[in-house]
């Protein structure tokens, strides 16, 4: 990061923090919002299980794992764009 000019460092941080806030929004939605509406979702059944239960027990975890891989990919693209990617 020390090779970046102050302007590029600011642009890098703006992109990285934007990605971070997006990830926090996804995390908040699938951690709290979905679970808040679980009683209403329980009226819908999938393979015999209420949808609210499914989202709490499995759906949120699946989204968390997928979002981790998505975040790593996006952050790596940002790092490569600004020339601060790790050597492979």
HTML snippet that shows the backbone in 3Dmol.js (N, CA, C, O; Angstrom):
<script src="https://3Dmol.org/build/3Dmol-min.js"></script>
<div id="view" style="width:600px;height:400px;position:relative"></div>
<script>
const pdb = `
ATOM      1  N   UNK A   1       0.818  -1.195   0.000  1.00  0.00           N
ATOM      2  CA  UNK A   1       0.000   0.000   0.000  1.00  0.00           C
ATOM      3  C   UNK A   1       0.857   1.252   0.000  1.00  0.00           C
ATOM      4  O   UNK A   1       0.400   2.311  -0.429  1.00  0.00           O
ATOM      5  N   UNK A   2       2.100   1.150   0.476  1.00  0.00           N
ATOM      6  CA  UNK A   2       2.929   2.348   0.562  1.00  0.00           C
ATOM      7  C   UNK A   2       3.292   2.892  -0.813  1.00  0.00           C
ATOM      8  O   UNK A   2       3.683   4.053  -0.928  1.00  0.00           O
ATOM      9  N   UNK A   3       3.169   2.062  -1.876  1.00  0.00           N
ATOM     10  CA  UNK A   3       3.485   2.518  -3.229  1.00  0.00           C
ATOM     11  C   UNK A   3       2.369   3.362  -3.832  1.00  0.00           C
ATOM     12  O   UNK A   3       2.570   3.998  -4.867  1.00  0.00           O
ATOM     13  N   UNK A   4       1.210   3.379  -3.210  1.00  0.00           N
ATOM     14  CA  UNK A   4       0.074   4.116  -3.750  1.00  0.00           C
ATOM     15  C   UNK A   4       0.174   5.594  -3.406  1.00  0.00           C
ATOM     16  O   UNK A   4       0.609   5.977  -2.320  1.00  0.00           O
ATOM     17  N   UNK A   5      -0.239   6.404  -4.361  1.00  0.00           N
ATOM     18  CA  UNK A   5      -0.345   7.834  -4.087  1.00  0.00           C
ATOM     19  C   UNK A   5      -1.522   8.042  -3.135  1.00  0.00           C
ATOM     20  O   UNK A   5      -2.390   7.174  -3.035  1.00  0.00           O
ATOM     21  N   UNK A   6      -1.566   9.163  -2.444  1.00  0.00           N
ATOM     22  CA  UNK A   6      -2.694   9.415  -1.536  1.00  0.00           C
ATOM     23  C   UNK A   6      -4.051   9.348  -2.227  1.00  0.00           C
ATOM     24  O   UNK A   6      -5.025   8.885  -1.634  1.00  0.00           O
ATOM     25  N   UNK A   7      -4.124   9.812  -3.488  1.00  0.00           N
ATOM     26  CA  UNK A   7      -5.388   9.763  -4.222  1.00  0.00           C
ATOM     27  C   UNK A   7      -5.804   8.328  -4.509  1.00  0.00           C
ATOM     28  O   UNK A   7      -6.968   7.966  -4.339  1.00  0.00           O
ATOM     29  N   UNK A   8      -4.832   7.496  -4.953  1.00  0.00           N
ATOM     30  CA  UNK A   8      -5.144   6.093  -5.237  1.00  0.00           C
ATOM     31  C   UNK A   8      -5.461   5.340  -3.953  1.00  0.00           C
ATOM     32  O   UNK A   8      -6.325   4.464  -3.946  1.00  0.00           O
ATOM     33  N   UNK A   9      -4.772   5.673  -2.869  1.00  0.00           N
ATOM     34  CA  UNK A   9      -5.055   5.022  -1.588  1.00  0.00           C
ATOM     35  C   UNK A   9      -6.471   5.360  -1.123  1.00  0.00           C
ATOM     36  O   UNK A   9      -7.172   4.503  -0.585  1.00  0.00           O
ATOM     37  N   UNK A  10      -6.887   6.599  -1.330  1.00  0.00           N
ATOM     38  CA  UNK A  10      -8.250   6.998  -0.963  1.00  0.00           C
ATOM     39  C   UNK A  10      -9.277   6.279  -1.825  1.00  0.00           C
ATOM     40  O   UNK A  10     -10.308   5.831  -1.322  1.00  0.00           O
ATOM     41  N   UNK A  11      -8.999   6.167  -3.126  1.00  0.00           N
ATOM     42  CA  UNK A  11      -9.913   5.454  -4.022  1.00  0.00           C
ATOM     43  C   UNK A  11      -9.981   3.974  -3.645  1.00  0.00           C
ATOM     44  O   UNK A  11     -11.056   3.375  -3.671  1.00  0.00           O
ATOM     45  N   UNK A  12      -8.841   3.389  -3.296  1.00  0.00           N
ATOM     46  CA  UNK A  12      -8.800   1.988  -2.866  1.00  0.00           C
ATOM     47  C   UNK A  12      -9.648   1.798  -1.610  1.00  0.00           C
ATOM     48  O   UNK A  12     -10.441   0.860  -1.523  1.00  0.00           O
ATOM     49  N   UNK A  13      -9.475   2.692  -0.642  1.00  0.00           N
ATOM     50  CA  UNK A  13     -10.246   2.566   0.591  1.00  0.00           C
ATOM     51  C   UNK A  13     -11.739   2.784   0.343  1.00  0.00           C
ATOM     52  O   UNK A  13     -12.567   2.129   0.976  1.00  0.00           O
ATOM     53  N   UNK A  14     -12.092   3.682  -0.557  1.00  0.00           N
ATOM     54  CA  UNK A  14     -13.496   3.916  -0.876  1.00  0.00           C
ATOM     55  C   UNK A  14     -14.123   2.651  -1.454  1.00  0.00           C
ATOM     56  O   UNK A  14     -15.218   2.264  -1.047  1.00  0.00           O
ATOM     57  N   UNK A  15     -13.445   2.006  -2.393  1.00  0.00           N
ATOM     58  CA  UNK A  15     -13.965   0.762  -2.979  1.00  0.00           C
ATOM     59  C   UNK A  15     -14.037  -0.356  -1.945  1.00  0.00           C
ATOM     60  O   UNK A  15     -15.019  -1.096  -1.889  1.00  0.00           O
ATOM     61  N   UNK A  16     -12.980  -0.476  -1.118  1.00  0.00           N
ATOM     62  CA  UNK A  16     -12.947  -1.535  -0.103  1.00  0.00           C
ATOM     63  C   UNK A  16     -14.025  -1.308   0.957  1.00  0.00           C
ATOM     64  O   UNK A  16     -14.703  -2.256   1.353  1.00  0.00           O
ATOM     65  N   UNK A  17     -14.190  -0.095   1.412  1.00  0.00           N
ATOM     66  CA  UNK A  17     -15.211   0.169   2.433  1.00  0.00           C
ATOM     67  C   UNK A  17     -16.617   0.008   1.862  1.00  0.00           C
ATOM     68  O   UNK A  17     -17.525  -0.417   2.577  1.00  0.00           O
ATOM     69  N   UNK A  18     -16.810   0.337   0.588  1.00  0.00           N
ATOM     70  CA  UNK A  18     -18.111   0.103  -0.046  1.00  0.00           C
ATOM     71  C   UNK A  18     -18.451  -1.380  -0.085  1.00  0.00           C
ATOM     72  O   UNK A  18     -19.589  -1.773   0.171  1.00  0.00           O
ATOM     73  N   UNK A  19     -17.463  -2.194  -0.404  1.00  0.00           N
ATOM     74  CA  UNK A  19     -17.660  -3.648  -0.392  1.00  0.00           C
ATOM     75  C   UNK A  19     -17.946  -4.142   1.020  1.00  0.00           C
ATOM     76  O   UNK A  19     -18.793  -5.013   1.219  1.00  0.00           O
ATOM     77  N   UNK A  20     -17.242  -3.589   1.993  1.00  0.00           N
ATOM     78  CA  UNK A  20     -17.455  -3.976   3.392  1.00  0.00           C
ATOM     79  C   UNK A  20     -18.885  -3.648   3.834  1.00  0.00           C
ATOM     80  O   UNK A  20     -19.531  -4.468   4.486  1.00  0.00           O
ATOM     81  N   UNK A  21     -19.377  -2.474   3.491  1.00  0.00           N
ATOM     82  CA  UNK A  21     -20.735  -2.085   3.888  1.00  0.00           C
ATOM     83  C   UNK A  21     -21.781  -2.942   3.180  1.00  0.00           C
ATOM     84  O   UNK A  21     -22.821  -3.257   3.757  1.00  0.00           O
ATOM     85  N   UNK A  22     -21.508  -3.318   1.936  1.00  0.00           N
ATOM     86  CA  UNK A  22     -22.408  -4.229   1.224  1.00  0.00           C
ATOM     87  C   UNK A  22     -22.475  -5.572   1.937  1.00  0.00           C
ATOM     88  O   UNK A  22     -23.557  -6.127   2.125  1.00  0.00           O
ATOM     89  N   UNK A  23     -21.325  -6.091   2.332  1.00  0.00           N
ATOM     90  CA  UNK A  23     -21.280  -7.371   3.045  1.00  0.00           C
ATOM     91  C   UNK A  23     -21.990  -7.268   4.399  1.00  0.00           C
ATOM     92  O   UNK A  23     -22.697  -8.193   4.798  1.00  0.00           O
ATOM     93  N   UNK A  24     -21.809  -6.168   5.096  1.00  0.00           N
ATOM     94  CA  UNK A  24     -22.500  -5.999   6.374  1.00  0.00           C
ATOM     95  C   UNK A  24     -24.011  -5.928   6.182  1.00  0.00           C
ATOM     96  O   UNK A  24     -24.766  -6.430   7.015  1.00  0.00           O
ATOM     97  N   UNK A  25     -24.456  -5.307   5.089  1.00  0.00           N
ATOM     98  CA  UNK A  25     -25.883  -5.267   4.788  1.00  0.00           C
ATOM     99  C   UNK A  25     -26.442  -6.655   4.514  1.00  0.00           C
ATOM    100  O   UNK A  25     -27.514  -7.004   5.008  1.00  0.00           O
ATOM    101  N   UNK A  26     -25.720  -7.447   3.727  1.00  0.00           N
ATOM    102  CA  UNK A  26     -26.144  -8.822   3.453  1.00  0.00           C
ATOM    103  C   UNK A  26     -26.183  -9.623   4.748  1.00  0.00           C
ATOM    104  O   UNK A  26     -27.143 -10.347   5.010  1.00  0.00           O
ATOM    105  N   UNK A  27     -25.131  -9.490   5.560  1.00  0.00           N
ATOM    106  CA  UNK A  27     -25.076 -10.206   6.840  1.00  0.00           C
ATOM    107  C   UNK A  27     -26.255  -9.806   7.738  1.00  0.00           C
ATOM    108  O   UNK A  27     -26.911 -10.668   8.323  1.00  0.00           O
ATOM    109  N   UNK A  28     -26.517  -8.512   7.843  1.00  0.00           N
ATOM    110  CA  UNK A  28     -27.612  -8.045   8.694  1.00  0.00           C
ATOM    111  C   UNK A  28     -28.952  -8.599   8.205  1.00  0.00           C
ATOM    112  O   UNK A  28     -29.762  -9.067   9.005  1.00  0.00           O
ATOM    113  N   UNK A  29     -29.183  -8.545   6.898  1.00  0.00           N
ATOM    114  CA  UNK A  29     -30.452  -9.019   6.353  1.00  0.00           C
ATOM    115  C   UNK A  29     -30.671 -10.493   6.672  1.00  0.00           C
ATOM    116  O   UNK A  29     -31.741 -10.874   7.148  1.00  0.00           O
ATOM    117  N   UNK A  30     -29.668 -11.320   6.412  1.00  0.00           N
ATOM    118  CA  UNK A  30     -29.841 -12.753   6.612  1.00  0.00           C
ATOM    119  C   UNK A  30     -29.656 -13.179   8.068  1.00  0.00           C
ATOM    120  O   UNK A  30     -30.013 -14.301   8.427  1.00  0.00           O
ATOM    121  N   UNK A  31     -29.109 -12.311   8.905  1.00  0.00           N
ATOM    122  CA  UNK A  31     -28.989 -12.634  10.332  1.00  0.00           C
ATOM    123  C   UNK A  31     -30.197 -12.194  11.134  1.00  0.00           C
ATOM    124  O   UNK A  31     -30.597 -12.887  12.069  1.00  0.00           O
ATOM    125  N   UNK A  32     -30.790 -11.060  10.793  1.00  0.00           N
ATOM    126  CA  UNK A  32     -31.856 -10.501  11.604  1.00  0.00           C
ATOM    127  C   UNK A  32     -33.194 -10.377  10.881  1.00  0.00           C
ATOM    128  O   UNK A  32     -34.220 -10.801  11.413  1.00  0.00           O
ATOM    129  N   UNK A  33     -33.201  -9.811   9.694  1.00  0.00           N
ATOM    130  CA  UNK A  33     -34.457  -9.523   8.998  1.00  0.00           C
ATOM    131  C   UNK A  33     -35.196 -10.813   8.665  1.00  0.00           C
ATOM    132  O   UNK A  33     -36.385 -10.935   8.958  1.00  0.00           O
ATOM    133  N   UNK A  34     -34.517 -11.766   8.064  1.00  0.00           N
ATOM    134  CA  UNK A  34     -35.153 -13.042   7.726  1.00  0.00           C
ATOM    135  C   UNK A  34     -35.688 -13.717   8.980  1.00  0.00           C
ATOM    136  O   UNK A  34     -36.800 -14.244   8.968  1.00  0.00           O
ATOM    137  N   UNK A  35     -34.923 -13.709  10.050  1.00  0.00           N
ATOM    138  CA  UNK A  35     -35.345 -14.368  11.288  1.00  0.00           C
ATOM    139  C   UNK A  35     -36.488 -13.609  11.969  1.00  0.00           C
ATOM    140  O   UNK A  35     -37.309 -14.214  12.659  1.00  0.00           O
ATOM    141  N   UNK A  36     -36.543 -12.313  11.781  1.00  0.00           N
ATOM    142  CA  UNK A  36     -37.627 -11.522  12.344  1.00  0.00           C
ATOM    143  C   UNK A  36     -38.965 -11.916  11.721  1.00  0.00           C
ATOM    144  O   UNK A  36     -39.997 -11.932  12.392  1.00  0.00           O
ATOM    145  N   UNK A  37     -38.930 -12.233  10.430  1.00  0.00           N
ATOM    146  CA  UNK A  37     -40.152 -12.608   9.714  1.00  0.00           C
ATOM    147  C   UNK A  37     -40.367 -14.117   9.666  1.00  0.00           C
ATOM    148  O   UNK A  37     -41.212 -14.585   8.904  1.00  0.00           O
ATOM    149  N   UNK A  38     -39.637 -14.879  10.446  1.00  0.00           N
ATOM    150  CA  UNK A  38     -39.775 -16.345  10.434  1.00  0.00           C
ATOM    151  C   UNK A  38     -41.197 -16.820  10.716  1.00  0.00           C
ATOM    152  O   UNK A  38     -41.662 -17.733  10.033  1.00  0.00           O
ATOM    153  N   UNK A  39     -41.914 -16.249  11.688  1.00  0.00           N
ATOM    154  CA  UNK A  39     -43.290 -16.735  11.903  1.00  0.00           C
ATOM    155  C   UNK A  39     -44.186 -16.588  10.671  1.00  0.00           C
ATOM    156  O   UNK A  39     -45.002 -17.467  10.394  1.00  0.00           O
ATOM    157  N   UNK A  40     -44.043 -15.496   9.938  1.00  0.00           N
ATOM    158  CA  UNK A  40     -44.843 -15.324   8.725  1.00  0.00           C
ATOM    159  C   UNK A  40     -44.374 -16.286   7.629  1.00  0.00           C
ATOM    160  O   UNK A  40     -45.185 -16.783   6.847  1.00  0.00           O
ATOM    161  N   UNK A  41     -43.061 -16.548   7.576  1.00  0.00           N
ATOM    162  CA  UNK A  41     -42.527 -17.463   6.567  1.00  0.00           C
ATOM    163  C   UNK A  41     -42.890 -18.913   6.864  1.00  0.00           C
ATOM    164  O   UNK A  41     -42.873 -19.752   5.963  1.00  0.00           O
ATOM    165  N   UNK A  42     -43.218 -19.217   8.123  1.00  0.00           N
ATOM    166  CA  UNK A  42     -43.537 -20.593   8.493  1.00  0.00           C
ATOM    167  C   UNK A  42     -44.835 -21.089   7.867  1.00  0.00           C
ATOM    168  O   UNK A  42     -45.111 -22.288   7.888  1.00  0.00           O
ATOM    169  N   UNK A  43     -45.629 -20.186   7.313  1.00  0.00           N
ATOM    170  CA  UNK A  43     -46.859 -20.622   6.649  1.00  0.00           C
ATOM    171  C   UNK A  43     -46.556 -21.288   5.304  1.00  0.00           C
ATOM    172  O   UNK A  43     -47.392 -22.018   4.772  1.00  0.00           O
ATOM    173  N   UNK A  44     -45.367 -21.040   4.756  1.00  0.00           N
ATOM    174  CA  UNK A  44     -44.934 -21.650   3.495  1.00  0.00           C
ATOM    175  C   UNK A  44     -44.111 -22.890   3.837  1.00  0.00           C
ATOM    176  O   UNK A  44     -43.213 -22.822   4.676  1.00  0.00           O
ATOM    177  N   UNK A  45     -44.402 -24.004   3.206  1.00  0.00           N
ATOM    178  CA  UNK A  45     -43.688 -25.250   3.496  1.00  0.00           C
ATOM    179  C   UNK A  45     -42.910 -25.707   2.263  1.00  0.00           C
ATOM    180  O   UNK A  45     -43.407 -25.659   1.137  1.00  0.00           O
ATOM    181  N   UNK A  46     -41.675 -26.151   2.507  1.00  0.00           N
ATOM    182  CA  UNK A  46     -40.822 -26.714   1.465  1.00  0.00           C
ATOM    183  C   UNK A  46     -40.349 -28.076   1.959  1.00  0.00           C
ATOM    184  O   UNK A  46     -39.691 -28.167   2.995  1.00  0.00           O
ATOM    185  N   UNK A  47     -40.674 -29.112   1.237  1.00  0.00           N
ATOM    186  CA  UNK A  47     -40.324 -30.497   1.584  1.00  0.00           C
ATOM    187  C   UNK A  47     -40.751 -30.812   3.015  1.00  0.00           C
ATOM    188  O   UNK A  47     -40.041 -31.516   3.733  1.00  0.00           O
ATOM    189  N   UNK A  48     -41.881 -30.306   3.422  1.00  0.00           N
ATOM    190  CA  UNK A  48     -42.436 -30.600   4.733  1.00  0.00           C
ATOM    191  C   UNK A  48     -41.929 -29.724   5.866  1.00  0.00           C
ATOM    192  O   UNK A  48     -42.436 -29.805   6.984  1.00  0.00           O
ATOM    193  N   UNK A  49     -40.933 -28.884   5.591  1.00  0.00           N
ATOM    194  CA  UNK A  49     -40.397 -28.000   6.623  1.00  0.00           C
ATOM    195  C   UNK A  49     -40.905 -26.584   6.404  1.00  0.00           C
ATOM    196  O   UNK A  49     -41.008 -26.133   5.263  1.00  0.00           O
ATOM    197  N   UNK A  50     -41.224 -25.875   7.486  1.00  0.00           N
ATOM    198  CA  UNK A  50     -41.631 -24.473   7.332  1.00  0.00           C
ATOM    199  C   UNK A  50     -40.478 -23.636   6.777  1.00  0.00           C
ATOM    200  O   UNK A  50     -39.327 -23.845   7.162  1.00  0.00           O
ATOM    201  N   UNK A  51     -40.764 -22.706   5.893  1.00  0.00           N
ATOM    202  CA  UNK A  51     -39.728 -21.884   5.265  1.00  0.00           C
ATOM    203  C   UNK A  51     -38.939 -21.082   6.291  1.00  0.00           C
ATOM    204  O   UNK A  51     -37.729 -20.917   6.137  1.00  0.00           O
ATOM    205  N   UNK A  52     -39.595 -20.579   7.338  1.00  0.00           N
ATOM    206  CA  UNK A  52     -38.879 -19.832   8.375  1.00  0.00           C
ATOM    207  C   UNK A  52     -37.825 -20.690   9.054  1.00  0.00           C
ATOM    208  O   UNK A  52     -36.707 -20.232   9.293  1.00  0.00           O
ATOM    209  N   UNK A  53     -38.176 -21.931   9.366  1.00  0.00           N
ATOM    210  CA  UNK A  53     -37.212 -22.856   9.966  1.00  0.00           C
ATOM    211  C   UNK A  53     -36.073 -23.120   8.999  1.00  0.00           C
ATOM    212  O   UNK A  53     -34.906 -23.098   9.389  1.00  0.00           O
ATOM    213  N   UNK A  54     -36.406 -23.371   7.732  1.00  0.00           N
ATOM    214  CA  UNK A  54     -35.381 -23.663   6.727  1.00  0.00           C
ATOM    215  C   UNK A  54     -34.410 -22.496   6.584  1.00  0.00           C
ATOM    216  O   UNK A  54     -33.198 -22.701   6.528  1.00  0.00           O
ATOM    217  N   UNK A  55     -34.937 -21.264   6.523  1.00  0.00           N
ATOM    218  CA  UNK A  55     -34.059 -20.099   6.380  1.00  0.00           C
ATOM    219  C   UNK A  55     -33.175 -19.909   7.604  1.00  0.00           C
ATOM    220  O   UNK A  55     -32.019 -19.503   7.481  1.00  0.00           O
ATOM    221  N   UNK A  56     -33.715 -20.201   8.789  1.00  0.00           N
ATOM    222  CA  UNK A  56     -32.920 -20.040  10.010  1.00  0.00           C
ATOM    223  C   UNK A  56     -31.869 -21.137  10.130  1.00  0.00           C
ATOM    224  O   UNK A  56     -30.728 -20.872  10.508  1.00  0.00           O
ATOM    225  N   UNK A  57     -32.258 -22.371   9.805  1.00  0.00           N
ATOM    226  CA  UNK A  57     -31.356 -23.498  10.029  1.00  0.00           C
ATOM    227  C   UNK A  57     -30.365 -23.704   8.888  1.00  0.00           C
ATOM    228  O   UNK A  57     -29.219 -24.078   9.139  1.00  0.00           O
ATOM    229  N   UNK A  58     -30.770 -23.472   7.658  1.00  0.00           N
ATOM    230  CA  UNK A  58     -29.906 -23.778   6.526  1.00  0.00           C
ATOM    231  C   UNK A  58     -29.673 -22.595   5.599  1.00  0.00           C
ATOM    232  O   UNK A  58     -28.539 -22.331   5.199  1.00  0.00           O
ATOM    233  N   UNK A  59     -30.726 -21.890   5.261  1.00  0.00           N
ATOM    234  CA  UNK A  59     -30.632 -20.844   4.253  1.00  0.00           C
ATOM    235  C   UNK A  59     -29.634 -19.751   4.581  1.00  0.00           C
ATOM    236  O   UNK A  59     -28.841 -19.349   3.729  1.00  0.00           O
ATOM    237  N   UNK A  60     -29.670 -19.269   5.813  1.00  0.00           N
ATOM    238  CA  UNK A  60     -28.739 -18.201   6.200  1.00  0.00           C
ATOM    239  C   UNK A  60     -27.305 -18.685   6.149  1.00  0.00           C
ATOM    240  O   UNK A  60     -26.422 -17.947   5.713  1.00  0.00           O
ATOM    241  N   UNK A  61     -27.055 -19.906   6.582  1.00  0.00           N
ATOM    242  CA  UNK A  61     -25.695 -20.441   6.557  1.00  0.00           C
ATOM    243  C   UNK A  61     -25.181 -20.586   5.135  1.00  0.00           C
ATOM    244  O   UNK A  61     -24.016 -20.301   4.858  1.00  0.00           O
ATOM    245  N   UNK A  62     -26.041 -21.027   4.245  1.00  0.00           N
ATOM    246  CA  UNK A  62     -25.642 -21.161   2.844  1.00  0.00           C
ATOM    247  C   UNK A  62     -25.299 -19.791   2.266  1.00  0.00           C
ATOM    248  O   UNK A  62     -24.301 -19.643   1.561  1.00  0.00           O
ATOM    249  N   UNK A  63     -26.119 -18.802   2.562  1.00  0.00           N
ATOM    250  CA  UNK A  63     -25.858 -17.440   2.069  1.00  0.00           C
ATOM    251  C   UNK A  63     -24.548 -16.909   2.653  1.00  0.00           C
ATOM    252  O   UNK A  63     -23.794 -16.247   1.939  1.00  0.00           O
ATOM    253  N   UNK A  64     -24.257 -17.176   3.916  1.00  0.00           N
ATOM    254  CA  UNK A  64     -23.014 -16.711   4.527  1.00  0.00           C
ATOM    255  C   UNK A  64     -21.795 -17.309   3.826  1.00  0.00           C
ATOM    256  O   UNK A  64     -20.831 -16.595   3.550  1.00  0.00           O
ATOM    257  N   UNK A  65     -21.827 -18.589   3.541  1.00  0.00           N
ATOM    258  CA  UNK A  65     -20.692 -19.242   2.870  1.00  0.00           C
ATOM    259  C   UNK A  65     -20.517 -18.688   1.460  1.00  0.00           C
ATOM    260  O   UNK A  65     -19.400 -18.376   1.048  1.00  0.00           O
ATOM    261  N   UNK A  66     -21.609 -18.568   0.726  1.00  0.00           N
ATOM    262  CA  UNK A  66     -21.532 -18.019  -0.634  1.00  0.00           C
ATOM    263  C   UNK A  66     -21.025 -16.585  -0.600  1.00  0.00           C
ATOM    264  O   UNK A  66     -20.213 -16.192  -1.437  1.00  0.00           O
ATOM    265  N   UNK A  67     -21.506 -15.797   0.372  1.00  0.00           N
ATOM    266  CA  UNK A  67     -21.085 -14.394   0.439  1.00  0.00           C
ATOM    267  C   UNK A  67     -19.608 -14.263   0.795  1.00  0.00           C
ATOM    268  O   UNK A  67     -18.964 -13.305   0.367  1.00  0.00           O
ATOM    269  N   UNK A  68     -19.056 -15.192   1.562  1.00  0.00           N
ATOM    270  CA  UNK A  68     -17.623 -15.160   1.863  1.00  0.00           C
ATOM    271  C   UNK A  68     -16.788 -15.352   0.605  1.00  0.00           C
ATOM    272  O   UNK A  68     -15.811 -14.635   0.388  1.00  0.00           O
ATOM    273  N   UNK A  69     -17.172 -16.321  -0.224  1.00  0.00           N
ATOM    274  CA  UNK A  69     -16.443 -16.533  -1.469  1.00  0.00           C
ATOM    275  C   UNK A  69     -16.616 -15.348  -2.412  1.00  0.00           C
ATOM    276  O   UNK A  69     -15.662 -14.951  -3.081  1.00  0.00           O
ATOM    277  N   UNK A  70     -17.816 -14.779  -2.476  1.00  0.00           N
ATOM    278  CA  UNK A  70     -18.072 -13.613  -3.314  1.00  0.00           C
ATOM    279  C   UNK A  70     -17.227 -12.425  -2.842  1.00  0.00           C
ATOM    280  O   UNK A  70     -16.625 -11.719  -3.652  1.00  0.00           O
ATOM    281  N   UNK A  71     -17.190 -12.214  -1.515  1.00  0.00           N
ATOM    282  CA  UNK A  71     -16.411 -11.112  -0.958  1.00  0.00           C
ATOM    283  C   UNK A  71     -14.929 -11.274  -1.290  1.00  0.00           C
ATOM    284  O   UNK A  71     -14.276 -10.314  -1.700  1.00  0.00           O
ATOM    285  N   UNK A  72     -14.397 -12.484  -1.116  1.00  0.00           N
ATOM    286  CA  UNK A  72     -12.977 -12.719  -1.400  1.00  0.00           C
ATOM    287  C   UNK A  72     -12.670 -12.447  -2.872  1.00  0.00           C
ATOM    288  O   UNK A  72     -11.630 -11.874  -3.195  1.00  0.00           O
ATOM    289  N   UNK A  73     -13.564 -12.853  -3.755  1.00  0.00           N
ATOM    290  CA  UNK A  73     -13.365 -12.622  -5.183  1.00  0.00           C
ATOM    291  C   UNK A  73     -13.378 -11.132  -5.505  1.00  0.00           C
ATOM    292  O   UNK A  73     -12.508 -10.639  -6.224  1.00  0.00           O
ATOM    293  N   UNK A  74     -14.371 -10.412  -4.970  1.00  0.00           N
ATOM    294  CA  UNK A  74     -14.469  -8.971  -5.230  1.00  0.00           C
ATOM    295  C   UNK A  74     -13.286  -8.207  -4.638  1.00  0.00           C
ATOM    296  O   UNK A  74     -12.754  -7.297  -5.273  1.00  0.00           O
ATOM    297  N   UNK A  75     -12.873  -8.576  -3.425  1.00  0.00           N
ATOM    298  CA  UNK A  75     -11.742  -7.880  -2.797  1.00  0.00           C
ATOM    299  C   UNK A  75     -10.462  -8.153  -3.574  1.00  0.00           C
ATOM    300  O   UNK A  75      -9.626  -7.262  -3.726  1.00  0.00           O
ATOM    301  N   UNK A  76     -10.303  -9.375  -4.067  1.00  0.00           N
ATOM    302  CA  UNK A  76      -9.132  -9.687  -4.876  1.00  0.00           C
ATOM    303  C   UNK A  76      -9.124  -8.867  -6.159  1.00  0.00           C
ATOM    304  O   UNK A  76      -8.068  -8.403  -6.588  1.00  0.00           O
ATOM    305  N   UNK A  77     -10.296  -8.680  -6.781  1.00  0.00           N
ATOM    306  CA  UNK A  77     -10.382  -7.855  -7.989  1.00  0.00           C
ATOM    307  C   UNK A  77     -10.014  -6.403  -7.688  1.00  0.00           C
ATOM    308  O   UNK A  77      -9.330  -5.758  -8.483  1.00  0.00           O
ATOM    309  N   UNK A  78     -10.457  -5.895  -6.561  1.00  0.00           N
ATOM    310  CA  UNK A  78     -10.096  -4.527  -6.155  1.00  0.00           C
ATOM    311  C   UNK A  78      -8.593  -4.430  -5.919  1.00  0.00           C
ATOM    312  O   UNK A  78      -7.952  -3.475  -6.358  1.00  0.00           O
ATOM    313  N   UNK A  79      -8.032  -5.420  -5.227  1.00  0.00           N
ATOM    314  CA  UNK A  79      -6.589  -5.429  -4.969  1.00  0.00           C
ATOM    315  C   UNK A  79      -5.795  -5.447  -6.264  1.00  0.00           C
ATOM    316  O   UNK A  79      -4.805  -4.728  -6.397  1.00  0.00           O
ATOM    317  N   UNK A  80      -6.224  -6.267  -7.222  1.00  0.00           N
ATOM    318  CA  UNK A  80      -5.513  -6.329  -8.505  1.00  0.00           C
ATOM    319  C   UNK A  80      -5.639  -5.021  -9.263  1.00  0.00           C
ATOM    320  O   UNK A  80      -4.684  -4.579  -9.902  1.00  0.00           O
ATOM    321  N   UNK A  81      -6.807  -4.399  -9.198  1.00  0.00           N
ATOM    322  CA  UNK A  81      -7.025  -3.130  -9.902  1.00  0.00           C
ATOM    323  C   UNK A  81      -6.059  -2.052  -9.399  1.00  0.00           C
ATOM    324  O   UNK A  81      -5.574  -1.236 -10.183  1.00  0.00           O
ATOM    325  N   UNK A  82      -5.786  -2.051  -8.110  1.00  0.00           N
ATOM    326  CA  UNK A  82      -4.921  -1.019  -7.529  1.00  0.00           C
ATOM    327  C   UNK A  82      -3.488  -1.495  -7.359  1.00  0.00           C
ATOM    328  O   UNK A  82      -2.656  -0.759  -6.828  1.00  0.00           O
ATOM    329  N   UNK A  83      -3.182  -2.704  -7.796  1.00  0.00           N
ATOM    330  CA  UNK A  83      -1.802  -3.177  -7.766  1.00  0.00           C
ATOM    331  C   UNK A  83      -1.312  -3.580  -6.385  1.00  0.00           C
ATOM    332  O   UNK A  83      -0.111  -3.521  -6.120  1.00  0.00           O
ATOM    333  N   UNK A  84      -2.205  -3.986  -5.507  1.00  0.00           N
ATOM    334  CA  UNK A  84      -1.789  -4.393  -4.168  1.00  0.00           C
ATOM    335  C   UNK A  84      -2.161  -5.857  -3.884  1.00  0.00           C
ATOM    336  O   UNK A  84      -2.252  -6.274  -2.729  1.00  0.00           O
ATOM    337  N   UNK A  85      -2.374  -6.627  -4.962  1.00  0.00           N
ATOM    338  CA  UNK A  85      -2.758  -8.033  -4.790  1.00  0.00           C
ATOM    339  C   UNK A  85      -1.572  -8.821  -4.246  1.00  0.00           C
ATOM    340  O   UNK A  85      -0.413  -8.460  -4.451  1.00  0.00           O
ATOM    341  N   UNK A  86      -1.894  -9.908  -3.547  1.00  0.00           N
ATOM    342  CA  UNK A  86      -0.861 -10.783  -3.009  1.00  0.00           C
ATOM    343  C   UNK A  86      -0.216 -11.559  -4.150  1.00  0.00           C
ATOM    344  O   UNK A  86      -0.864 -11.852  -5.155  1.00  0.00           O
ATOM    345  N   UNK A  87       1.067 -11.889  -3.989  1.00  0.00           N
ATOM    346  CA  UNK A  87       1.753 -12.705  -4.973  1.00  0.00           C
ATOM    347  C   UNK A  87       1.323 -14.144  -4.832  1.00  0.00           C
ATOM    348  O   UNK A  87       1.119 -14.631  -3.720  1.00  0.00           O
ATOM    349  N   UNK A  88       1.181 -14.831  -5.960  1.00  0.00           N
ATOM    350  CA  UNK A  88       0.760 -16.232  -5.907  1.00  0.00           C
ATOM    351  C   UNK A  88       1.929 -17.146  -6.076  1.00  0.00           C
ATOM    352  O   UNK A  88       1.767 -18.366  -6.059  1.00  0.00           O
TER     353      UNK A  88
END
`;
const viewer = $3Dmol.createViewer("view");
viewer.addModel(pdb, "pdb");
viewer.setStyle({}, {cartoon: {color: "spectrum"}});
viewer.zoomTo();
viewer.render();
</script>
